[in-house]
Amino acid sequence: INHHGQYSTTVNPNWSENPYSAALGGPLAQPQQFFTDATARALHKNRLRYIVARWGYSVNIQCWELFNEVDLTENFEANAANVVSWHQEMSEYLKSIDPYQHLVSTSGSKPSAFDDIWELPAMDFTQEHIYRNVANVEVPIAETARSLMTNFGKPALVGEFGLSGSGTQTATDDPAGIHLHNGLWAGLFSGAAGTAMTWWWDNYVEPKNLYHHFTGPAAVAKQIPFAAGQYQPASATVTGGPPSDASFSPAAGWAAPTAAQFTVDAGGNLTPGVTNLGQFLYGSSWNTQYRNPPQFTVTFPVASKFRVRTGGGTSQAPKVVIYLDGVEKINQNGQVNTTYTIDVPAGQHVIKVDNLGTDWIEISEYVFEKLGTGVNAFVLRAAASNRSAGWIHNKAYNWQTLKNTGQPAPANGVTVTVADMAPGPYVLKWWDCANGNLLNTTSGAADASGTLSLACPQILWDIAFTAEPEVVNVAEAAGPETAYETFYPSPAPANGTIHWDAGQANTGNWTARFFNAQGQQLKESTVPVSGDGPAALSAAGLPTGVIFILLENGGEMRRGKVILGE
């Protein structure tokens, strides 16, 4: 509804064109007064009332987003309390006038500025915008979304993402849309409210014709009852596959990072995560209240290297300093887009990175060479612990690798283990991420401790999976007699047709699963329901006797039984 440039004279400035400006006959002498002036607030409420009256009927509107990157408005830090108050008033007003109760949100460019806004009861979901010029941008996408959900207990969405603040540069760096593909899948399986969403439609997606990257996530998402199953992020461990570098792109924005002590384990996992690792390495003279230089405890299996890569932003005279086990190894003037490297012997070490210069420099990435596995797994699990789904990615298949060295080697021998699943056998379906087609169906089992092991096929780029119970308990398939649908005729002829009067309310494509009296699944098929006549279910290949039928469509479930004769 609003964007920062309308109320800024410095960042994407449009204040000179804003009718709220006194220079154009409006009520405000300065842009930041938009959040405090009574006349401006009343005028904005009038605008909201018109918007709801005009478009509030539409189910195609996902939400009312009050601002795009409001933290980039004029003098935001000094005006933050007024911005929070404005959001409270406007979000509550929207809730009071919208008869259909669309969701309400807002957005910012820096996460640290937004805690008070996200705590507001009328803010229905949180957002983050992620721009990182790093190979594996999908990692901060997923970790940031999960951190937001944990911290605020609300749905989260990565409302924007990209490699940089330039769509033209993004098109040059990644013309094939590799980071776009990876960001979509990571967002979907982070537990967020949807895929991460690119900003660069007009000068990237459209001219490069990258729409095909949306086909796979859309198709696979239809197979997963995210809402009905209450899917949440799950713990998953990757073993096997090629060795790799562990790289971490900091995700904590301006102000002090929330942690200084980090551990990198043998799998290449950072604890705490990148949302606690600061994007800015603060100097020793200015902004010293934010200083919190990171220190990493890590065990290298072989002699290796540690690298610090700076980003594109800096202030006055930074100086990058790297210590290995307390010994200074590098002390150099900080330059943007530069890599600083030290050699590290095998074994356990403590590495500290500091800035002993005047002011801050942006950090793009910390890299620990020859540490961890070359595969990432982003996994979700249903609340009942009887279903899971995930995206498994060969980390080497990223835009930087393809640009610099070409297509990487595939990952072989990868096993993903998902914790806290209901013990028992599972049907594992493997999906092609390029188009959403089913590649293969295999079997798996969760052991008595609830660990489900997935032996992955060869992974050149990525693959998705869904895991469902292989055997449905007869009682679940049958259900109480009062819940039965009527299937006819019964008895029905063997290898004949079974009919279901589904009705208009059940229009759509249903998955039919057929079970014998022992609870063994015999068959699965798709049943289209148009609502203008009985739906037809084929009994071909089913044995005679009592057959239980379980029909599912998203979160909807129908049960019944039929007798098949000779």
N, C-alpha and C positions, 0 to 999 in steps of 0.2 A: 504494500500500500504506500509506503514511503521508502526512500533510500537515502543513504548518508550524504550524498553529494548535494541534495536539495538544501541541506542545513550545514554546509561547510564552505569555507573560502579557500581551503588548502587541498583536500582530498577529493578528486573528481568533482571540483566545485561547480555547483549550479545555483548558488545563493543569488547571484546577480539576475537570475531569471525567475526567481521564486516570487509568486504573488503575495506571499506573507511579508516580503521585504518592504520596509517603509519607503525605499527608493522607488518602488513600483506601486505605492499607494496602500501597502499592507500595514498591519499593526506592529511589526517588529523592527527594532533598530539593529539587532544582532541575531544571528541564526540560532544561537543556543537558547534564546528566549522562547522559542517554540515550545519548549517543555515546561515553561513556568507561567507564561502569559495567559490570563483568564480568557481573553478574547480568542487567542489562538486555539486554546483547548476547546472552547465552545464551537468554533468553526470546524475543527477536526471531528468533533462528535457529529456535527451535521453531515460531514462527508461520510463518516462510517454509517450513519443512519440511511443515507442514500444508497450506499454500496449494498447494504443488507437488503433494503427494499427492492433494489434492482436485480441482484444476483443471488440472494439468499436461498431461493428455491432450489438451486442447482446442486445435485449430488456430484457433479464433476469438479466442484471446488473442494480441494482437499482441506484447506484451512484459510484463515485470515492471518497473514503474516504482517505484523504491524510495521516492521522495519527490516531493511536489508543493511546489515553491518552498522548498527546504530552507534557502535563504539568509535566510528570514524567521523562522527559529527563534531562540530566546533567545540573545542575545550572539553572533551568528554570527561577526562579524569576529574576535573574540578566540578563538573556538572553531573556526575554519575548519580548522586542521590536523587536529583530532579528527574533524571531519565527513568530511574526505577519507579518513582512515584507516578510519572506519566504512563508508564506501561501498566501499572496496577489499575489506574483509573480507566484507561482505554480498553484493557482486556475485560474488566468487569462490565463496562458499558456494552461491549459487544455481546457478552453472555446474556445481558438483560434484554437485548432487542432482537436477537437472532432466534426465531422460533424453531429452527432446525439444529441449533447448537453445533455449528461447525467448530472444528478445532481452532485454537488460537495459539500463535507462536510469534517469534521474532528471530533475529539472527545478529551475530557479531563476528568480527574477524579475529578476536583474541578471546580465548576461553576464560582467562582469569578475571575479566571484567564483568562476568555475567552471573555469578553465583546468586546474587540478590534477586535478579530478574527471574532466574529459573525456579527460585523458591516460591514465586507468586502462585497462589492456588489456581488462578485463571489461565496460567500458562500451561497448556496441555502437553506439550512435548518440547524437548530441548533440541538445539541445532549446533552444528559446528561447520566451519568452512576450512578446508585443508588444502593448502597449496605448498607442495614440497618438490623441489627439483632433485629427487632421489630415485634410485632404480626401483625400489619396492615400495611405492607410495601406498600400496594396499595395506601395509602393516600399520602405519599410524591411522589410517582410516578405520580399521577394525578396532584397534585399541582405544581410540578416542571415543567411538560410539559406545563401547562397553563401559568405559569409565564414566561417561555421562549417565548411563542407565543406573550404574551402581551408586553414583554420588547423589542423584536426585530422585530415584525411584519413579522415573517417568520414561515413556518412550523417547528415543533419540533418532535423529536423522542427520546424515552428512549432506547438508543442503547445497553445498558447492564443493568441488574439488578440481585439482588440476596440477600441472607441473610448475606453472608460474603464473604471474599476473598478466601474461600476454598470450592470447589465443594464437596469434601469428607465430610466436616463438614455439608454442606447444606443437603446432602443425609442422614446424621445421624439425623439432626434436623427435617427434613420434608420429609420423604421417600415417602409420598403419593402425593407430589407436590401441597399442598394447596396454598402456597404463589405464586407458578408458575401460577396456575389457576387465582388467584385474581389479580396478576400483569398484566396478559394478558388482562383481562376484563377492569381493570382500565385504562390501556394505551389506549385501543380502544375507550373508552368513555370519555377520557380526552380531546379529540379534537386533539390529536397528529396524526402524519401521519401513525400510525399503532399501534399495540400492543406494550407494553414493551417487550424487547427481552432478554431472558436469555443468560448468557454466558456459563453456565455449561452443555454443550451437552454431552461431552465424558464421564464424570464421575458422571453424575446425570440423565439427561433426558434419555439417551440411556440405561444404566444399570437398571434403575428403570422403563423403558418402560412407560414414561409419555407423550407420543405423543398424547394420547387421549384428553388431556386438550386443544389441539388446534382445536379440531373438532367443539366445540360449537361456539367460536368466528368466525371461518371461515364461518360457516353456517349462522349465524345471520348477519354478515357483508354483505353477498350477498343480504340481504333484504333491505339494507339501501343505498340510493343514496348519499353517503357522499359528493362526488365532485359536482355532478349535483345540489344537494340541498344546497351546500355551508353550510354544518352543522358546527355550532360553539358551544362552551360551553354555557350552559344556566343556569339560576338561578333556583334552585330547593330546596324545603323545605320538610323535613320529620317530620311527627307527628305520634304519636302512637307507638306501638311496645314496647319491653322491655326497662327498664332503662339500662344505661350503664356507663362506664367510658369514659371521654374525654381524649384521649392520643394524644400527638403530638411528632413526630420524627423530630428534626431540620434538615433543608435542606440547610442552608446557609453554605458554605464551609469556608476554611481558610481565615483569615482577618476579619475585623470588620463586625459583622452583620449589616443589614441595619436598624434595629429597636431595641428599648429597651423597649418600652411601648406596652403591648398587652392587649387585652380584650377577655375574654372567655364568650360567651353568654349562655343563658339557653338551647339552642340546642346543646351545646358542640362545637361551631364553634370558631376558633381562628382568630382574626383580629389584625394586618395583618397576613397573612398566614405563614406556616412553612418555606417558602423560605426566609423569613426575620428573622428566628430564627436560631441562630448560633449553629453549631455542636460542637464548641470548647468554653469552658468557660475559659477565659484567667485569669492568675494570676496577682498579684500586683507588681511583680518585673521584670519579663521578658515579652516581647511581649505586653507591656502595651499600645502601640499605638492601639491595637485591642480591648481593653477592652470595653465592652458594655453590662453589665450583664442584663438579662431580668427581667422585672417586670410585673406581671399579675394582672389585676383587674377582679375579678370573684365573682359571687353570687352563693353560694351553697344552694340548697333548703332544705337540711337536713345536720346534722353533718356528716363530711366526713373526707377524708384524701387527702393529696397531696404528690406525690412521684416524686423523681428525680432518674432516672436510668442512671448510667454512662456507657460508651462504653468500648471498648477494648484498647484504646490508652491514654497515658498520658505522660507528661514531668516531670519536676523536682518538687517534693513536693507540689502538689496542696492541697487546703483545701476547702471543700464544706461547704458553709454557706447558710442557709435558714432563711429568715425573714418573719414573719407574722404580718402585720400591723405595720411594723417598729420595731418589737421586735424579737431579735435573738432567734431562736428555735433550730437550729443545727449549730455546728461549729466543723467539723470533718475532719481528714486527708482524702484526696480523694483517693479512691481505684477504680481500673477498675472493670467493670461488677458488680457494687454494687448498691443497692437501698437505698436511704435516704428518710425517711417518717416522716411527721408531721401530727398531728391532726388539723382539721379545724372545728370550730363551724359553724352552719348554718348562712346564711346571707352574706352580701357583705364584701369582704376582698381584701387586696393588698398583694400579695406574691412576694418576690424578691429572686432570686437565684444568689449567687456570689461565687467567688473563691478568698480567701484572702491569698492563698499560693503563692509559687514562680512562677510557670508557669502553663500552660494549662492542662485541662483534657477534654476528649471527653464526650459529653452528647448524650446518646442514645434516651432518651424519658422523657417527662414531662407528668405526669398522674394526672388528677383531678377526683377522685372517685365520683360515684353517680351523674354524671352530663351529661345531654344530652341524646339523643336517641341511641338505639342499632343498628340503621340501617343507612347506607350511601347510597346516591343516586348520581350517576355520569350521567349527562344528557346533551344531545346535542339538538340543535334546528336548523331547516332549516332557511335560510336567509329570506324566504318568511313568516316565522312564522306559517306555516300551517302543519308542520310535526315535530315530535320530536322522540327521541329514547334514551334509557338509560339502565344502569346497576344498580340494587338495591341489596345491599349486607348486610346480617346479620353480623355485625362486630364481633360477638362472634365466627363465623365460620372462625377461622384462625389457622395457624399451631401451635401456642403456646397453645391455648385452647385445641385442639385435642390431643396434646402431653401430657399436664399436667392433664387435667380433663375429657377428652373424648368429645363426641358430645354434643353441646349446645342445649338448648331448641329453638324451632322455634320462629320466630317473627310473631305475629298475630296483626291484627288491624292497619296495617301500611297504611298511606296515603301519597302519594308524590304529591306535587303541583308544576307545572311548570309555570313560569311566562311568560308574553309577547307572548302568543299564539294568533292566529287569533280566535275571538269568533266563536262558533258554535259547532256542534256535531262532534265526532271523533270515529273512529274504533280503539280500543286498542287491540293489539296482544301481547300475553305473550309467551315468549320463554324459553325453558329449556336450561340453560347454560351448562349442562353437554354434550349435544349432538346437540343442535341447533334446536331441534324439536319444532313445534308449540304446546303449551299446551292448549291455550284457546283464544277465541276472545270475548271481551266485548265491551260495549259502554261507552263513556265518553263525556264530553262537557266542553268547555272553556266558562266562563261567559263573561259578557260584558266588564270586566276589562282585559280579556285575561288570566285568571288563569284557567289552566287545572288541574283538580283533578283526581288522579288515586288511586282507592281503590285496594290495592295490595292483591293478594292471600297470603296464608301462605308462609313464607319464611324460610326454614330450612338453606340453604346456600346462594343462590342468584337466581335472576331471571332477565331476560331482557325484555324490552318492545319496541314496536314501536307504534306511534300514527299517524294516517292518517285521512284526512277529510272523514267524513261518507258520505256526499253528495257532489258530484261534480257539480258545476253549469253547466246547460245545454250548455251555450255558451262555457265553457271550454271543455266539453265533445265533443261537435260538432265541434267547431272551425270554421274558415272561410271555405267556400266551396272549395276554391282553395287548402286547405291543406288536403282534404279528401283522404283517401285510398279507393280503390274500393273493396267492399265486394259483393259477388254474390252467388247464384242468388238473385235478389231482384225484386219482392217479393220472399222470401224464405219460404219453408213449415214450419209450426209451429212444434216445437220439432225435426226439421231436422238438416242439417249441412250447415254451412256458410263457404265459402272459401275465402282465402286471398292470392293473388299472392305476397308473401313477397319478394322473391328473395334472392340471395346469400348474399347480403349486410346485411340482417336482420337475419342471422342465430343465433339461441340461443333460450332460453326459455323466452317467453313473458307472462306478466300477462294481461289478458283480463278482463275488467270491463264493464258491460252492464247496461245502464241507460234508464229509460223511459223519456217521454217528459217533466216531471216535475222535472227531475234531480235526482230522487231517484235511488240509486244503487239497481239493481235487482239480480246481480249474479257476481261472480268472479271465474275465472278459469285460468289454465296455458296452454299456447299454444306453443308447440315445433315447431321450424322452422328449417328445415334441409337445405333449399336452393335448393333441387332437385325436388320440386313440390309444389303445393299450400298447405298452412297451413289450417287445418280444425278447425273450431270453432263450438262447439255444441250449438244449440239453445234450448236444452231441458229445460223445465221449464219456458221459457220466454213467456210473453203474446203477443198477436197479436198487430200489429200496428208498429209505428216507434220506432226503437231501436237504441240508440247511443252506439258506441263501442269506448272505450279508451284502447289502448295497450301501455304497459310500459315495458321497459327492461333497468334497470339501469337509466341512464339519458336520454335515448331515449324515445320518445313518438310518437304514431301514432293515428290518429282519423278517424272516419268514421261513417256511418249509414247504416241501412238496414231495409227493411219493411218485417215484418213477416205476412204471410197470415194464413188462416184457415187450 
